[in-house]
């Protein structure tokens, strides 16, 4: 049975197959051709963390495929009191695919281990495979083919999104430069790091000019945690950490001046949500090179492909 958790388990050919399927399904959508390939199928969506794009894109995608999506908020279920293993095994009896946005990937892996239905990590502390595949699809689309994406750069902090993106890019032969003075501790996966290092496609540098040189696309993600703030103000108990991160990471902000100086042709990307004035500036978001909102839209098309791929459904 197929599962999508970290992209460690997928080959380069698997990734290309999903991307090709996404291209086909998006073209059909744009032409108004119905794709009811998952008619009668149910997607279970289990959330421990809040979501905007993940919920909307999966739910809309499943609807367009002719199926149905059920949203499960962990806070409004019996998961808080009952044994997780029992509840998840029972829940999977009611669906055909389970997408989980959880605090811990070990719980996603536990659900997958039962091999009842395909399981998707919809974002955990270590991985975000749906985002990574959508990002690569978007880059391939804007470069008129995956073979034309030669190098990407990632600025700021290493996290779950950069994990899966660097691994997938490395498997596909795309150079990755990480200009990251900090790593999110919870996201560290030594096995994943070893896999990427073995490819020779990923390197780290604190030199922004070096990182951006020759990059086709520049990515970033948030490095200020939402709990630092209340009503738009920094909470006193987080003031020191806020100032530390701001001083360390602000030089790595993705902004128009940086693009102009070091990568004038590079596409600007952010997985969202964006914290304007921190990891990205308004002039980068609105820059002619920005493809951020195409990137957001493509979550739906790629996730439709993921659902079809997991269920081994073929598109004529």
N, C-alpha and C positions, 0 to 999 in steps of 0.2 A: 504494500500500500504506500502511496506517495504522501509525503508531508512536506511543508515548507516552513522551516524554522530558522535556520541561520545562514543558509546558502553554502555551508560547509558540505552538505549532503548532495548538492546539485553539481553536475559537471558543466563545463563550458557549453557542451552540446545541449544540455537541458535548458540552460539560460537562453541560448539562441532560439531554441524551439518555442519557449514562452514569448520571447520578443517578436518572433515571426507571427505567432498566433495573435499577439496584441495588435500588430500592424494590420492584419487581415480583419480583425474584429472592429477596429477603429474605422477602417475604410468603409466597411459595411454600415456602421452607425452613421457616418457622415453622408452616405448616399441614401439613408433612410430605409435600408434593407433590414427587415426584421431578423432577429437572431434568437429564436425561442428554444435554444438548444438545451436549456435546463428547466423546461416546463415540468412542473410537478416536483421539482427539487426544492429543498429547504436549506438555507444557510443560517446556522446559529452564530450569533455575534455576542461574545461574552466580554464585558468590559469591567475591569477594576479601575481603570484610569479614564479620565475624560477624553473626548475626541471630537474633532470637527470633521476633517477630511476623511479619516479612516471610516467613520460610520457612514457619512453621506456617500462616499465613493463605492463602498461595498454594497450598501443598500440599493443605490441607484443602479449599479452594475447588475446585481442579481435580478432586479426587476426587468431590466432590458434583456436579460437572458431568458425571461419567461418564468423565472422562479420566484421564491419568496424568502425574505430575510426576517429573522426574529432577533430583536435587540434585547439583551439580558444585562441589566445593571446589577453588578455583584451586591451592591448595598441594598437591593430590593428583592433579593432571593434568599434561599435558605443556606447558601454557601457559608455564611458567617458562623452558623451554628453546627451544621452537619459536616461529616467527613468529606473533604474535597473529592477524594477518589470516588466515593459512592455517588455524590451528586453529579459529577462530570460524566461518569459512566452511564448513569440514567439519562442525563440530558442528551447524550449523543444518540440515544435510541430514537430521538424525534427529528433528527436532521440528517443531511447528506454530507455536509462539510461544516467544520467548526473553526471559526476565526476567533482568536483570543488576544485581547490587549491587556496583558497582566503585568504585575509588578515584578514577578520572578519568572525567568524563562524555564526554571526547573519544573514549574507547574504546567507549562505548555508541553514540555517534553514528557511529563507524566501522562498527560492526556493522549499524546501521540503514541505512547508506548502500548496503549490498549489496542491499537490498530482496529478500532471499530469503524471510524470514518476518517478521511483526510483532515489534518489539523494544520492551521496557519498561525504563525506568530505574527499578529497584527501590530506588534511593537511591544518589546520587553526592555529590560534594563541593558541587555547586551546586543540585541538585534532588531533590525527593521527591514526585513527582506523585501516587502512590498514596495517600500520607498526606494530602496536601491534599484530594483528592477525598473521601476517607473522612471527614475532619474536616468538610467542608461538608455531606456527607450526614448526619452525626450532628447538626449544628446544625439543619439543616432538619427532621429527624425530631423533635427536642425542641422546635422552635418551631412545629410543626404546619404546615410549609410553608416553602419557601425564601424566599418573599416576605416572611416575617415576621422574617427575619434582616437587621437593618438595619446593625449595626455590630459589629466585633470589635476587641479589643485584643491586642497581642502584647508581652510583657514580657521584658526581659533582653538577649539577643544576637541579632542578625540572622544567619541561616544558611540552609542548603539548604531546610529545612522552611518557614521564614517566606517564602522566595523564592516558592515555588510556591503557598503559601496566599494571600499577598497578591495575586499575579497573578490567580489564579482568582477570588478574592472581588471584585477590581476589575472583572474582566470581567462578573461577575454583578450589579454595581451595589451591592455591599456596602462600606460605609465601613470602612477599616482604619486603626487608630492604632498606630504603632510606638513604644513607649517603650523605646528600645534605645541605651544609651550606647556600645555596641561592635558592630562588624561582624566576622564571621569572614572573614578576607581571602580564603580559598580559595573562599568561596561567592559572591563578587561577580560579577554578570553585568550589565554596563552596558546591554545591549540589553533585558534583562528589566526593569531599573529604569526605563528610558525608557518601555517599554510601560505600566508601572503609573502613572508620573507623568502620562502623556498622558490617562489616564482621569479624573484629578482625585479619585480615590477614596481615595488613600493619603497619609497625612501622618505626619511624625515629630515627636515631642516628648519632652522629658525630664521633663515634668510628669506625674506618675502620675495625679493627680486629673483632669487634662484628658484623658489617654488613656483612662481608665476611664469617664468620664462618658458615660452613655447606651449603654455597651457591652452587648450581649446575651451575649457570650461573651468570656472572657479565656483566652488561650493562653500557654504558655511551653515552653521546651525546655532541655536541659542546657547549662550554660556552664562546667562543669569537665571537662577531658579525662581520660579513663581512665588515660592514661600518667603523669599526675601522681602516681598512688598505687601503693603496693606493700604488700600485706597490710594494707590499710586505713589506712596511714600515708602522709603526703606525702613523696615522694622529695626528698632534699636539693637535687638539681639543679633542681627545679621549685618550690622553696619561695618564691622571690621572685615568680614569675608567679602562683602560687597565691594569695598574699597580695594581689597587685595586683587580680586578678579578683574576689576575695572582697570587697575594700573597694569596688570600683567597682559590682559587680552585686548585692550583697546587698540594697541598698535597693529593688531591683526584684523581690525574691522574691515569688512568688505564695503568699499565705498568707491565713488566715481573717480576720485583722484588716484586711488590705487590701480584701478583698471587702466586709466589713461596713461599712467607712468610705466606699467609693467606688462599689461596684457590687453592691449587696446581692441583686439579682435575676439577676446574670450567671452563666451556666454556667461551670464550671471545667474546663479542658482541658489535656492534656499528651499528646504523641505517644508517650511512653515510649521507653527506660527512664528512670525517675525517680531523681534523686539527692536523696533526702530530706535537708532541712536546707540545701540550696543553692538551686537555682532554685524549689523548691516545698517547702512544709512538710507534715508529716503531717496537720495539721488542715485543710489545703486538700484533700488527697487524699481524706480521709474526710468532707468537708463535704457537707451535703445537696445543695448545688449541683453537686457533682462528677459529671461524666458521662464520666470518663476511661476506665472499663472498657467502657462502651457504645462509646466511640470506638475502643477496641482491637478489640472484636468486629467492628465495621463494616468493618475492613480486609478481612475475608474476603468480605463481601457485595459491597462495592464492587469488589474485585479480580475477583470472578466476573463482574461487569458489564463491567469493562474487557476481560477476555478475550473475552467475547461480542461486545463492540463492535469490538474490533480484528479479529476474524474475520468481522465483519458478519453475525452470527447473529441471527435474530429470535426473540423469545419470544412465543408465542401469548397 
